[in-house]
Amino acid sequence: MNENILVVEDDQALRDALNFRLRAEGFVIDMAKDGVEGLQKATNLPFDLIILDIMLPHMNGFDVCRGLRQQGLATLILMLTVRDQLIDKVVGLNLGADDYMTKPFEVPELIARVQTLLRRMPIRAGQGVHDFGSLRVDTRRGEVTREGKHIDLTGREFQLLCYLIERAGTTVPRTEILQSLWGYGNNSFTRTVDVHVAGLRRKLEANPERPELIVTISGVGYKFRGSK
């Protein structure tokens, strides 16, 4: 399963270099050239990790990070800056960034940091093939198909889908999902689960506005009710 990464960087040469090298490592890459575009994409699309420069036009990386966390999004964030000052690192981490790199850096080092961060995502539960009507979920291969046609999910979406399938027919609280997949405590306020469920519904449901596979249990969480 290929993780989705958003690169928010105004330096086109570096942006293109990261795009090329990360794709070569098997990641799915989207890019933004300024803070406003980065915040918009990160808010509306489910990414597994964001590589976020601090010195951005229109909106700096600190404000992007703050905006994402204030909206309750828990996507992993790796911040980049040309400034090697402790205060910048402290501010970035306090705003909710997960790691920090100072420019210039070697791309292999950044890739290693990315892989380390992504390893925080738990290994998907269960191994086997699950059929729900025309939908097939193969946890061994990390594939989801409908009538033989591949459905492209992000790493997080696939993990969430597997987690719900393993508990099919049972109401799974948001707090449990946050704790198990993101490591968040019971008192955390975040929309991360809702955003990723919405992403799954867009890809799996015939009508995402009236879901039949992943249903909302008001005030509690979600239930996967696909019939095998």
N, CA, C and O of each residue as an XYZ file, in Angstrom:
912
protein
N       0.860     -1.184      0.000
C       0.000      0.000      0.000
C       0.891      1.227      0.000
O       1.742      1.381      0.876
N       0.696      2.125     -1.004
C       1.537      3.299     -1.147
C       0.963      4.467     -0.366
O      -0.189      4.850     -0.565
N       1.775      5.036      0.529
C       1.324      6.163      1.332
C       1.288      7.434      0.484
O       2.100      7.619     -0.422
N       0.328      8.305      0.801
C       0.172      9.579      0.114
C       0.887     10.677      0.897
O       0.683     10.831      2.102
N       1.730     11.440      0.193
C       2.507     12.507      0.818
C       2.239     13.819      0.088
O       2.249     13.868     -1.142
N       2.001     14.875      0.851
C       1.859     16.219      0.298
C       3.142     16.987      0.563
O       3.580     17.086      1.709
N       3.755     17.536     -0.490
C       4.959     18.360     -0.367
C       4.560     19.816     -0.549
O       4.115     20.211     -1.627
N       4.716     20.614      0.500
C       4.388     22.042      0.440
C       5.698     22.804      0.484
O       6.294     22.964      1.550
N       6.151     23.279     -0.678
C       7.481     23.867     -0.814
C       7.457     24.868     -1.959
O       7.018     24.537     -3.060
N       7.932     26.107     -1.710
C       7.900     27.132     -2.749
C       9.103     27.079     -3.678
O       9.047     27.644     -4.770
N      10.184     26.424     -3.289
C      11.374     26.278     -4.137
C      11.091     25.181     -5.164
O      11.046     23.997     -4.829
N      10.899     25.594     -6.426
C      10.479     24.625     -7.438
C      11.510     23.529     -7.649
O      11.149     22.366     -7.833
N      12.800     23.888     -7.624
C      13.836     22.879     -7.838
C      13.784     21.804     -6.747
O      13.859     20.609     -7.034
N      13.656     22.247     -5.492
C      13.581     21.289     -4.389
C      12.270     20.510     -4.446
O      12.242     19.305     -4.195
N      11.191     21.206     -4.778
C       9.883     20.543     -4.871
C       9.924     19.430     -5.922
O       9.436     18.325     -5.686
N      10.506     19.732     -7.075
C      10.587     18.738     -8.144
C      11.520     17.594     -7.761
O      11.256     16.436     -8.085
N      12.619     17.924     -7.068
C      13.563     16.879     -6.654
C      12.912     15.926     -5.654
O      13.076     14.710     -5.752
N      12.174     16.481     -4.694
C      11.495     15.640     -3.716
C      10.415     14.795     -4.380
O      10.238     13.623     -4.048
N       9.703     15.394     -5.311
C       8.674     14.672     -6.044
C       9.285     13.461     -6.752
O       8.752     12.354     -6.674
N      10.405     13.681     -7.444
C      11.052     12.607     -8.195
C      11.572     11.500     -7.283
O      11.332     10.319     -7.532
N      12.284     11.886     -6.227
C      12.911     10.892     -5.353
C      11.886     10.118     -4.517
O      12.029      8.913     -4.312
N      10.855     10.816     -4.039
C       9.845     10.142     -3.229
C       8.995      9.195     -4.080
O       8.618      8.113     -3.629
N       8.698      9.612     -5.312
C       7.973      8.706     -6.206
C       8.798      7.454     -6.498
O       8.263      6.350     -6.597
N      10.106      7.647     -6.634
C      10.992      6.504     -6.886
C      10.982      5.517     -5.727
O      11.263      4.332     -5.908
N      10.654      6.014     -4.530
C      10.566      5.152     -3.350
C       9.198      4.489     -3.215
O       8.962      3.709     -2.292
N       8.294      4.812     -4.153
C       6.985      4.175     -4.143
C       5.876      4.977     -3.504
O       4.760      4.478     -3.363
N       6.162      6.233     -3.106
C       5.128      7.058     -2.499
C       4.282      7.734     -3.573
O       4.745      7.961     -4.691
N       3.044      8.050     -3.222
C       2.150      8.829     -4.085
C       2.270     10.279     -3.640
O       2.035     10.594     -2.474
N       2.635     11.164     -4.566
C       2.987     12.536     -4.202
C       2.021     13.551     -4.800
O       1.650     13.465     -5.970
N       1.622     14.516     -3.972
C       0.918     15.705     -4.440
C       1.754     16.891     -3.974
O       2.513     16.773     -3.012
N       1.621     18.039     -4.649
C       2.482     19.171     -4.328
C       1.687     20.466     -4.230
O       0.638     20.623     -4.855
N       2.212     21.388     -3.431
C       1.651     22.729     -3.313
C       2.815     23.713     -3.249
O       3.849     23.419     -2.649
N       2.647     24.880     -3.867
C       3.758     25.828     -3.967
C       3.674     26.956     -2.961
O       4.596     27.768     -2.879
N       2.589     27.035     -2.185
C       2.486     28.076     -1.163
C       1.610     27.572     -0.018
O       0.988     26.514     -0.111
N       1.575     28.352      1.063
C       0.869     27.910      2.251
C      -0.633     27.792      2.075
O      -1.251     26.875      2.615
N      -1.220     28.703      1.332
C      -2.671     28.679      1.136
C      -3.088     27.424      0.375
O      -4.034     26.735      0.758
N      -2.366     27.141     -0.708
C      -2.674     25.938     -1.493
C      -2.427     24.679     -0.654
O      -3.189     23.714     -0.725
N      -1.346     24.706      0.142
C      -1.034     23.560      0.975
C      -2.107     23.288      2.014
O      -2.507     22.142      2.220
N      -2.570     24.340      2.666
C      -3.614     24.187      3.681
C      -4.902     23.667      3.060
O      -5.574     22.808      3.632
N      -5.244     24.193      1.887
C      -6.467     23.768      1.212
C      -6.407     22.282      0.863
O      -7.358     21.541      1.112
N      -5.282     21.851      0.285
C      -5.162     20.440     -0.095
C      -5.136     19.542      1.135
O      -5.791     18.500      1.165
N      -4.377     19.948      2.148
C      -4.246     19.117      3.351
C      -5.564     19.002      4.102
O      -5.809     18.006      4.783
N      -6.411     20.016      3.981
C      -7.703     20.006      4.664
C      -8.716     19.123      3.947
O      -9.535     18.460      4.583
N      -8.653     19.119      2.618
C      -9.700     18.457      1.849
C      -9.342     17.070      1.332
O     -10.220     16.341      0.870
N      -8.066     16.693      1.401
C      -7.641     15.394      0.904
C      -6.931     14.624      2.013
O      -6.211     15.226      2.810
N      -7.120     13.301      2.082
C      -6.478     12.521      3.149
C      -5.042     12.134      2.794
O      -4.816     11.296      1.921
N      -4.080     12.749      3.474
C      -2.672     12.408      3.288
C      -2.155     11.653      4.501
O      -2.662     11.813      5.611
N      -1.142     10.832      4.275
C      -0.498     10.120      5.370
C       0.574     10.985      6.033
O       0.839     10.847      7.228
N       1.190     11.880      5.249
C       2.264     12.733      5.776
C       2.362     13.996      4.937
O       2.121     13.968      3.730
N       2.720     15.113      5.584
C       2.924     16.389      4.900
C       4.350     16.855      5.145
O       4.784     16.960      6.293
N       5.078     17.133      4.073
C       6.390     17.762      4.172
C       6.150     19.255      3.976
O       5.752     19.691      2.895
N       6.392     20.034      5.026
C       5.928     21.418      5.078
C       7.074     22.390      5.333
O       7.669     22.393      6.411
N       7.378     23.218      4.328
C       8.384     24.260      4.506
C       7.811     25.364      5.394
O       6.605     25.610      5.380
N       8.667     26.026      6.162
C       8.203     27.119      7.025
C       8.100     28.426      6.252
O       7.098     29.133      6.356
N       9.136     28.750      5.473
C       9.172     30.032      4.768
C       8.423     29.917      3.441
O       9.022     29.669      2.395
N       7.099     30.102      3.501
C       6.237     29.971      2.331
C       5.568     31.298      2.011
O       5.310     32.091      2.917
N       5.280     31.558      0.729
C       4.505     32.751      0.387
C       3.046     32.615      0.805
O       2.511     31.510      0.901
N       2.412     33.769      1.054
C       0.977     33.880      1.358
C       0.611     33.387      2.757
O      -0.197     34.019      3.438
N       1.182     32.287      3.190
C       0.932     31.767      4.531
C       2.121     30.903      4.917
O       2.454     29.949      4.213
N       2.769     31.237      6.046
C       3.956     30.464      6.409
C       3.586     29.093      6.971
O       2.433     28.824      7.307
N       4.608     28.233      7.063
C       4.383     26.863      7.502
C       3.846     26.757      8.917
O       3.079     25.844      9.225
N       4.247     27.695      9.792
C       3.721     27.686     11.154
C       2.207     27.840     11.145
O       1.494     27.133     11.857
N       1.720     28.785     10.321
C       0.274     29.032     10.267
C      -0.469     27.869      9.621
O      -1.592     27.550     10.008
N       0.170     27.233      8.625
C      -0.452     26.057      8.009
C      -0.591     24.949      9.045
O      -1.654     24.342      9.180
N       0.493     24.691      9.777
C       0.483     23.654     10.813
C      -0.571     23.971     11.875
O      -1.344     23.100     12.275
N      -0.593     25.219     12.322
C      -1.570     25.635     13.330
C      -2.994     25.428     12.805
O      -3.861     24.922     13.518
N      -3.223     25.829     11.546
C      -4.549     25.696     10.961
C      -5.007     24.244     10.878
O      -6.171     23.942     11.138
N      -4.101     23.354     10.519
C      -4.452     21.941     10.420
C      -4.798     21.363     11.787
O      -5.782     20.638     11.936
N      -3.976     21.692     12.783
C      -4.225     21.139     14.115
C      -5.492     21.737     14.737
O      -6.212     21.052     15.463
N      -5.760     23.014     14.449
C      -6.972     23.626     14.978
C      -8.220     23.008     14.363
O      -9.280     22.981     14.988
N      -8.091     22.512     13.141
C      -9.218     21.828     12.500
C      -9.330     20.381     12.964
O     -10.256     19.668     12.576
N      -8.399     19.958     13.780
C      -8.439     18.606     14.313
C      -7.820     17.547     13.438
O      -8.064     16.359     13.648
N      -7.007     17.949     12.440
C      -6.362     16.978     11.559
C      -5.044     16.511     12.174
O      -4.209     17.325     12.569
N      -4.867     15.198     12.250
C      -3.697     14.622     12.912
C      -2.670     14.076     11.926
O      -1.818     13.275     12.312
N      -2.731     14.490     10.671
C      -1.778     14.026      9.667
C      -0.344     14.304     10.120
O      -0.056     15.372     10.661
N       0.550     13.344      9.897
C       1.957     13.528     10.248
C       2.536     14.720      9.493
O       2.281     14.879      8.300
N       3.316     15.562     10.180
C       3.920     16.752      9.571
C       5.421     16.766      9.818
O       5.876     16.703     10.960
N       6.186     16.850      8.729
C       7.635     17.027      8.801
C       7.948     18.424      8.294
O       7.752     18.708      7.113
N       8.436     19.308      9.175
C       8.671     20.708      8.815
C      10.100     20.908      8.322
O      11.041     20.278      8.804
N      10.234     21.815      7.334
C      11.525     22.155      6.754
C      11.782     23.647      6.907
O      10.855     24.450      6.803
N      13.050     24.029      7.156
C      13.378     25.455      7.215
C      14.859     25.663      6.949
O      15.672     24.763      7.159
N      15.205     26.869      6.482
C      16.619     27.215      6.294
C      17.198     27.764      7.577
O      18.411     27.944      7.684
N      16.346     28.032      8.553
C      16.794     28.626      9.809
C      17.090     27.536     10.838
O      16.255     26.672     11.106
N      18.278     27.594     11.399
C      18.681     26.580     12.376
C      18.674     27.185     13.775
O      19.695     27.244     14.459
N      17.490     27.629     14.173
C      17.353     28.236     15.484
C      16.445     27.366     16.351
O      15.404     26.881     15.905
N      16.866     27.185     17.589
C      16.113     26.332     18.504
C      14.683     26.811     18.656
O      13.771     25.991     18.761
N      14.458     28.138     18.671
C      13.123     28.666     18.883
C      12.172     28.233     17.772
O      10.997     27.966     18.022
N      12.698     28.164     16.512
C      11.861     27.719     15.399
C      11.421     26.274     15.597
O      10.266     25.925     15.355
N      12.344     25.450     16.035
C      12.021     24.043     16.252
C      11.000     23.897     17.378
O      10.058     23.110     17.284
N      11.204     24.662     18.431
C      10.289     24.592     19.570
C       8.890     25.035     19.148
O       7.898     24.389     19.485
N       8.819     26.151     18.402
C       7.514     26.648     17.953
C       6.832     25.621     17.070
O       5.654     25.317     17.261
N       7.576     25.076     16.092
C       6.991     24.105     15.183
C       6.477     22.874     15.893
O       5.370     22.411     15.620
N       7.270     22.342     16.797
C       6.858     21.142     17.526
C       5.696     21.430     18.464
O       4.810     20.594     18.640
N       5.703     22.613     19.064
C       4.592     22.979     19.957
C       3.285     23.158     19.193
O       2.204     22.952     19.745
N       3.386     23.539     17.930
C       2.184     23.704     17.112
C       1.637     22.365     16.642
O       0.526     22.291     16.116
N       2.419     21.306     16.835
C       1.918     19.977     16.476
C       2.688     19.267     15.391
O       2.266     18.200     14.945
N       3.843     19.838     14.931
C       4.664     19.130     13.951
C       5.248     17.873     14.598
O       5.487     17.840     15.805
N       5.475     16.841     13.780
C       5.988     15.573     14.302
C       7.503     15.470     14.213
O       8.119     14.724     14.974
N       8.112     16.215     13.287
C       9.566     16.208     13.158
C       9.983     17.468     12.420
O       9.138     18.215     11.926
N      11.294     17.704     12.346
C      11.826     18.972     11.891
C      13.167     18.727     11.217
O      14.015     18.026     11.768
N      13.373     19.297     10.027
C      14.667     19.198      9.343
C      15.113     20.577      8.892
O      14.306     21.397      8.456
N      16.409     20.816      9.005
C      16.988     22.091      8.608
C      17.664     21.963      7.247
O      18.430     21.027      7.016
N      17.382     22.902      6.346
C      18.055     22.961      5.049
C      19.454     23.547      5.218
O      19.671     24.374      6.104
N      20.410     23.128      4.377
C      20.289     22.067      3.369
C      20.369     20.694      4.008
O      20.949     20.521      5.080
N      19.776     19.724      3.333
C      19.816     18.353      3.827
C      20.008     17.420      2.635
O      19.766     17.800      1.489
N      20.439     16.213      2.917
C      20.552     15.196      1.886
C      19.202     14.506      1.740
O      18.578     14.134      2.734
N      18.757     14.337      0.510
C      17.446     13.728      0.280
C      17.329     12.337      0.906
O      16.271     12.016      1.448
N      18.378     11.489      0.855
C      18.250     10.182      1.535
C      17.950     10.315      3.027
O      17.253      9.476      3.597
N      18.479     11.376      3.667
C      18.178     11.587      5.080
C      16.709     11.924      5.251
O      16.060     11.416      6.166
N      16.169     12.781      4.374
C      14.747     13.121      4.465
C      13.886     11.883      4.244
O      12.903     11.679      4.957
N      14.240     11.064      3.275
C      13.470      9.843      3.018
C      13.491      8.941      4.237
O      12.476      8.329      4.572
N      14.640      8.849      4.908
C      14.737      8.037      6.120
C      13.832      8.587      7.217
O      13.193      7.821      7.938
N      13.775      9.920      7.345
C      12.887     10.538      8.339
C      11.427     10.220      8.001
O      10.634      9.880      8.879
N      11.091     10.338      6.722
C       9.727     10.058      6.277
C       9.337      8.622      6.618
O       8.256      8.372      7.150
N      10.220      7.691      6.309
C       9.929      6.282      6.579
C       9.792      6.020      8.076
O       8.957      5.220      8.499
N      10.617      6.699      8.876
C      10.527      6.539     10.325
C       9.190      7.050     10.842
O       8.552      6.406     11.674
N       8.771      8.209     10.346
C       7.480      8.760     10.771
C       6.330      7.846     10.370
O       5.415      7.605     11.158
N       6.380      7.342      9.151
C       5.284      6.512      8.668
C       5.210      5.173      9.393
O       4.157      4.537      9.426
N       6.324      4.750      9.971
C       6.287      3.514     10.748
C       5.481      3.675     12.026
O       5.169      2.686     12.688
N       5.141      4.913     12.382
C       4.262      5.117     13.531
C       2.866      4.596     13.254
O       2.112      4.293     14.179
N       2.519      4.490     11.957
C       1.214      3.932     11.606
C       1.265      2.440     11.856
O       2.181      1.766     11.387
N       0.300      1.913     12.586
C       0.328      0.496     12.923
C       0.176     -0.406     11.713
O      -0.417     -0.012     10.709
N       0.714     -1.624     11.804
C       0.548     -2.614     10.757
C      -0.919     -3.006     10.689
O      -1.570     -3.168     11.721
N      -1.432     -3.156      9.501
C      -2.858     -3.462      9.350
C      -3.202     -4.773     10.030
O      -2.405     -5.711     10.050
N      -4.408     -4.819     10.589
C      -4.864     -6.007     11.307
C      -5.384     -7.053     10.345
O      -5.990     -6.736      9.322
N      -5.134     -8.317     10.694
C      -5.696     -9.424      9.926
C      -4.990     -9.653      8.611
O      -4.455     -8.717      8.016
N      -4.984    -10.882      8.156
C      -4.382    -11.236      6.885
C      -5.337    -12.153      6.147
O      -5.697    -13.205      6.675
N      -5.757    -11.793      4.950
C      -6.645    -12.645      4.182
C      -7.433    -11.852      3.174
O      -7.197    -10.662      2.967
N      -8.384    -12.538      2.543
C      -9.232    -11.923      1.524
C     -10.648    -11.825      2.065
O     -11.201    -12.812      2.551
N     -11.233    -10.639      1.982
C     -12.591    -10.400      2.467
C     -13.444     -9.931      1.291
O     -13.087     -8.974      0.604
N     -14.558    -10.598      1.063
C     -15.467    -10.230     -0.017
C     -16.771     -9.692      0.562
O     -17.378    -10.294      1.448
N     -17.180     -8.548      0.037
C     -18.446     -7.931      0.437
C     -19.192     -7.572     -0.846
O     -19.059     -6.466     -1.369
N     -19.979     -8.528     -1.343
C     -20.614     -8.314     -2.626
C     -19.551     -8.213     -3.713
O     -18.727     -9.114     -3.865
N     -19.570     -7.127     -4.462
C     -18.588     -6.939     -5.538
C     -17.270     -6.354     -5.034
O     -16.310     -6.230     -5.795
N     -17.226     -5.993     -3.741
C     -16.028     -5.397     -3.156
C     -15.138     -6.490     -2.568
O     -15.609     -7.334     -1.806
N     -13.854     -6.474     -2.922
C     -12.883     -7.425     -2.376
C     -11.736     -6.667     -1.726
O     -11.152     -5.764     -2.326
N     -11.420     -7.043     -0.494
C     -10.313     -6.448      0.251
C      -9.300     -7.548      0.533
O      -9.577     -8.481      1.288
N      -8.128     -7.435     -0.076
C      -7.061     -8.421      0.096
C      -5.995     -7.811      0.993
O      -5.182     -7.007      0.536
N      -5.994     -8.194      2.283
C      -5.045     -7.600      3.229
C      -3.640     -8.144      3.045
O      -2.678     -7.526      3.500
N      -3.502     -9.292      2.385
C      -2.166     -9.828      2.139
C      -1.430     -9.004      1.087
O      -0.238     -8.727      1.213
N      -2.160     -8.626      0.060
C      -1.557     -7.859     -1.029
C      -1.733     -6.357     -0.854
O      -1.105     -5.570     -1.563
N      -2.581     -5.958      0.081
C      -2.848     -4.545      0.266
C      -3.656     -3.971     -0.882
O      -3.420     -2.844     -1.317
N      -4.618     -4.759     -1.374
C      -5.396     -4.349     -2.546
C      -6.889     -4.306     -2.244
O      -7.408     -5.112     -1.472
N      -7.561     -3.354     -2.866
C      -9.019     -3.268     -2.800
C      -9.532     -3.169     -4.233
O      -9.078     -2.335     -5.015
N     -10.489     -4.038     -4.561
C     -11.041     -4.030     -5.912
C     -12.559     -4.110     -5.851
O     -13.139     -4.602     -4.883
N     -13.184     -3.613     -6.910
C     -14.632     -3.777     -7.086
C     -14.848     -4.298     -8.492
O     -14.489     -3.644     -9.471
N     -15.438     -5.485     -8.585
C     -15.648     -6.157     -9.869
C     -14.342     -6.244    -10.641
O     -14.310     -6.074    -11.860
N     -13.263     -6.511     -9.907
C     -11.950     -6.687    -10.519
C     -11.189     -5.414    -10.806
O     -10.024     -5.471    -11.202
N     -11.819     -4.260    -10.616
C     -11.166     -2.986    -10.893
C     -10.522     -2.430     -9.618
O     -11.153     -2.371     -8.562
N      -9.261     -2.026     -9.739
C      -8.492     -1.555     -8.582
C      -9.051     -0.239     -8.035
O      -9.382      0.673     -8.794
N      -9.149     -0.159     -6.708
C      -9.535      1.074     -6.021
C      -8.316      1.577     -5.259
O      -7.784      0.868     -4.405
N      -7.878      2.774     -5.555
C      -6.651      3.310     -4.968
C      -6.945      3.963     -3.619
O      -7.619      4.991     -3.562
N      -6.441      3.370     -2.530
C      -6.574      3.926     -1.188
C      -5.212      4.377     -0.676
O      -4.180      3.823     -1.054
N      -5.222      5.392      0.192
C      -3.987      5.768      0.870
C      -3.687      4.719      1.948
O      -4.535      3.893      2.284
N      -2.460      4.773      2.480
C      -2.086      3.840      3.530
C      -3.005      3.929      4.731
O      -3.420      2.903      5.271
N      -3.330      5.140      5.159
C      -4.203      5.334      6.315
C      -5.612      4.827      6.028
O      -6.233      4.186      6.876
N      -6.111      5.117      4.832
C      -7.460      4.678      4.478
C      -7.546      3.153      4.522
O      -8.526      2.597      5.016
N      -6.525      2.487      4.008
C      -6.532      1.035      3.994
C      -6.487      0.477      5.418
O      -7.194     -0.480      5.733
N      -5.671      1.063      6.262
C      -5.591      0.614      7.653
C      -6.926      0.809      8.368
O      -7.369     -0.058      9.122
N      -7.554      1.943      8.126
C      -8.844      2.212      8.747
C      -9.895      1.223      8.244
O     -10.696      0.711      9.027
N      -9.891      0.959      6.947
C     -10.846      0.005      6.376
C     -10.656     -1.376      7.004
O     -11.628     -2.022      7.394
N      -9.410     -1.824      7.101
C      -9.142     -3.141      7.701
C      -9.586     -3.180      9.161
O     -10.132     -4.178      9.632
N      -9.344     -2.088      9.861
C      -9.724     -2.029     11.276
C     -11.231     -2.188     11.430
O     -11.701     -2.905     12.313
N     -11.985     -1.512     10.564
C     -13.445     -1.596     10.630
C     -13.950     -2.967     10.188
O     -14.900     -3.499     10.763
N     -13.308     -3.541      9.159
C     -13.718     -4.856      8.683
C     -13.529     -5.908      9.772
O     -14.379     -6.776      9.971
N     -12.394     -5.812     10.476
C     -12.138     -6.786     11.546
C     -13.204     -6.711     12.649
O     -13.368     -7.643     13.437
N     -13.918     -5.593     12.686
C     -14.953     -5.398     13.709
C     -16.325     -5.219     13.062
O     -17.208     -4.566     13.619
N     -16.488     -5.812     11.871
C     -17.737     -5.672     11.113
C     -18.947     -6.030     11.961
O     -18.946     -7.029     12.680
N     -19.981     -5.196     11.865
C     -21.204     -5.409     12.620
C     -21.175     -4.846     14.023
O     -22.171     -4.885     14.745
N     -20.003     -4.313     14.406
C     -19.835     -3.746     15.745
C     -19.631     -2.243     15.638
O     -18.926     -1.778     14.742
N     -20.230     -1.489     16.527
C     -19.991     -0.045     16.570
C     -18.602      0.209     17.146
O     -18.285     -0.237     18.248
N     -17.783      0.927     16.391
C     -16.412      1.225     16.819
C     -16.334      2.709     17.171
O     -16.496      3.554     16.290
N     -16.091      3.041     18.428
C     -16.034      4.456     18.830
C     -14.885      5.198     18.154
O     -13.831      4.620     17.889
N     -15.100      6.481     17.878
C     -14.025      7.315     17.332
C     -12.798      7.278     18.246
O     -11.663      7.211     17.774
N     -13.038      7.323     19.555
C     -11.919      7.342     20.504
C     -11.059      6.093     20.373
O      -9.836      6.163     20.490
N     -11.694      4.953     20.131
C     -10.938      3.706     19.958
C     -10.090      3.756     18.688
O      -8.931      3.342     18.684
N     -10.687      4.269     17.612
C      -9.955      4.362     16.341
C      -8.759      5.303     16.483
O      -7.660      4.996     16.021
N      -8.980      6.444     17.123
C      -7.894      7.411     17.323
C      -6.763      6.808     18.138
O      -5.588      7.002     17.825
N      -7.121      6.078     19.182
C      -6.104      5.480     20.038
C      -5.345      4.380     19.301
O      -4.122      4.295     19.408
N      -6.053      3.545     18.560
C      -5.442      2.384     17.924
C      -4.638      2.732     16.679
O      -3.563      2.174     16.457
N      -5.151      3.649     15.867
C      -4.493      3.959     14.594
C      -3.619      5.196     14.627
O      -2.657      5.302     13.866
N      -3.951      6.136     15.509
C      -3.179      7.380     15.555
C      -2.448      7.592     16.888
O      -1.605      8.483     16.992
N      -2.754      6.806     17.874
C      -2.088      6.939     19.165
C      -2.567      8.108     19.992
O      -1.863      8.548     20.901
N      -3.766      8.629     19.696
C      -4.300      9.772     20.423
C      -5.042      9.313     21.680
O      -5.642      8.239     21.697
N      -4.994     10.130     22.721
C      -5.693      9.818     23.964
C      -7.189     10.001     23.843
O      -7.686     10.555     22.862
N      -7.897      9.531     24.845
C      -9.362      9.577     24.823
C      -9.924     10.990     24.825
O     -11.053     11.205     24.384
N      -9.155     11.954     25.312
C      -9.662     13.325     25.417
C      -9.319     14.184     24.205
O      -9.583     15.387     24.206
N      -8.729     13.579     23.163
C      -8.322     14.348     21.989
C      -9.535     14.764     21.168
O     -10.460     13.981     20.954
N      -9.511     16.028     20.707
C     -10.560     16.519     19.815
C      -9.953     16.627     18.421
O      -9.075     17.458     18.189
N     -10.410     15.802     17.503
C      -9.848     15.794     16.164
C     -10.874     15.284     15.165
O     -11.698     14.428     15.487
N     -10.815     15.811     13.965
C     -11.697     15.381     12.880
C     -11.014     14.363     11.972
O     -11.558     13.993     10.932
N      -9.839     13.915     12.359
C      -9.054     13.035     11.501
C      -9.833     11.798     11.087
O      -9.842     11.442      9.909
N     -10.486     11.136     12.031
C     -11.244      9.926     11.706
C     -12.345     10.253     10.703
O     -12.528      9.525      9.728
N     -13.075     11.334     10.930
C     -14.175     11.709     10.037
C     -13.678     11.992      8.619
O     -14.317     11.605      7.641
N     -12.531     12.673      8.517
C     -11.967     12.997      7.205
C     -11.605     11.717      6.450
O     -11.884     11.597      5.257
N     -10.990     10.771      7.140
C     -10.584      9.532      6.480
C     -11.782      8.642      6.149
O     -11.781      7.964      5.121
N     -12.792      8.638      7.001
C     -14.014      7.893      6.676
C     -14.672      8.497      5.438
O     -15.146      7.774      4.562
N     -14.697      9.822      5.373
C     -15.277     10.486      4.197
C     -14.514     10.094      2.938
O     -15.114      9.865      1.888
N     -13.177     10.016      3.045
C     -12.372      9.590      1.905
C     -12.703      8.173      1.474
O     -12.804      7.893      0.279
N     -12.871      7.275      2.438
C     -13.247      5.891      2.113
C     -14.616      5.829      1.443
O     -14.812      5.092      0.477
N     -15.551      6.604      1.961
C     -16.900      6.586      1.382
C     -16.894      7.067     -0.064
O     -17.593      6.508     -0.910
N     -16.111      8.098     -0.347
C     -16.042      8.597     -1.727
C     -15.543      7.510     -2.675
O     -15.939      7.467     -3.840
N     -14.685      6.644     -2.181
C     -14.082      5.629     -3.050
C     -14.831      4.299     -3.058
O     -14.755      3.550     -4.032
N     -15.552      4.004     -1.982
C     -16.163      2.680     -1.846
C     -17.675      2.665     -1.995
O     -18.246      1.668     -2.437
N     -18.323      3.752     -1.633
C     -19.790      3.764     -1.616
C     -20.363      4.159     -2.975
O     -19.813      5.011     -3.673
N     -21.473      3.528     -3.336
C     -22.178      3.912     -4.556
C     -22.695      5.337     -4.440
O     -22.666      6.101     -5.404
N     -23.173      5.688     -3.240
C     -23.631      7.046     -2.955
C     -23.023      7.471     -1.615
O     -23.561      7.130     -0.561
N     -21.914      8.208     -1.641
C     -21.248      8.596     -0.390
C     -22.127      9.387      0.559
O     -21.893      9.388      1.767
N     -23.151     10.069      0.018
C     -24.057     10.837      0.862
C     -25.018      9.940      1.643
O     -25.564     10.339      2.672
N     -25.213      8.722      1.135
C     -26.083      7.756      1.816
C     -25.335      6.430      1.907
O     -25.677      5.471      1.216
N     -24.316      6.378      2.760
C     -23.442      5.202      2.819
C     -24.155      3.942      3.296
O     -25.038      3.994      4.153
N     -23.759      2.824      2.728
C     -24.316      1.538      3.115
C     -23.263      0.625      3.737
O     -23.601     -0.260      4.523
N     -21.994      0.830      3.396
C     -20.923     -0.006      3.944
C     -20.447      0.503      5.300
O     -20.404     -0.247      6.276
N     -20.092      1.780      5.351
C     -19.583      2.379      6.587
C     -20.608      3.405      7.059
O     -20.740      4.480      6.473
N     -21.327      3.065      8.115
C     -22.409      3.928      8.587
C     -21.992      4.647      9.869
O     -21.218      4.127     10.673
N     -22.520      5.841     10.034
C     -22.246      6.634     11.232
C     -23.211      6.250     12.349
O     -24.423      6.174     12.148
N     -22.653      6.012     13.517
C     -23.461      5.804     14.712
C     -23.377      7.106     15.501
O     -22.367      7.387     16.146
N     -24.431      7.887     15.446
C     -24.427      9.251     15.961
C     -23.906      9.338     17.398
O     -24.355      8.628     18.297
N     -22.942     10.238     17.569
C     -22.400     10.498     18.890
C     -21.430      9.451     19.394
O     -20.893      9.578     20.494
N     -21.196      8.402     18.587
C     -20.313      7.316     19.047
C     -19.158      7.083     18.090
O     -17.997      7.287     18.444
N     -19.478      6.655     16.877
C     -18.412      6.315     15.942
C     -18.966      5.755     14.655
O     -19.881      6.329     14.064
N     -18.404      4.610     14.205
C     -18.779      4.047     12.913
C     -18.959      2.532     13.006
O     -18.435      1.870     13.902
N     -19.724      2.009     12.036
C     -19.924      0.565     11.941
C     -19.765      0.151     10.489
O     -20.333      0.768      9.587
N     -18.983     -0.906     10.273
C     -18.889     -1.497      8.941
C     -19.927     -2.602      8.857
O     -19.882     -3.554      9.636
N     -20.857     -2.489      7.926
C     -21.940     -3.463      7.862
C     -22.030     -4.145      6.508
O     -23.098     -4.607      6.107
N     -20.896     -4.206      5.799
C     -20.879     -4.947      4.544
C     -21.173     -6.414      4.790
O     -20.685     -6.990      5.762
N     -21.962     -7.023      3.924
C     -22.315     -8.437      4.055
C     -21.356     -9.272      3.219
O     -21.196     -9.050      2.018
N     -20.713    -10.253      3.890
C     -19.773    -11.113      3.167
C     -20.545    -12.087      2.272
O     -19.936    -12.900      1.576
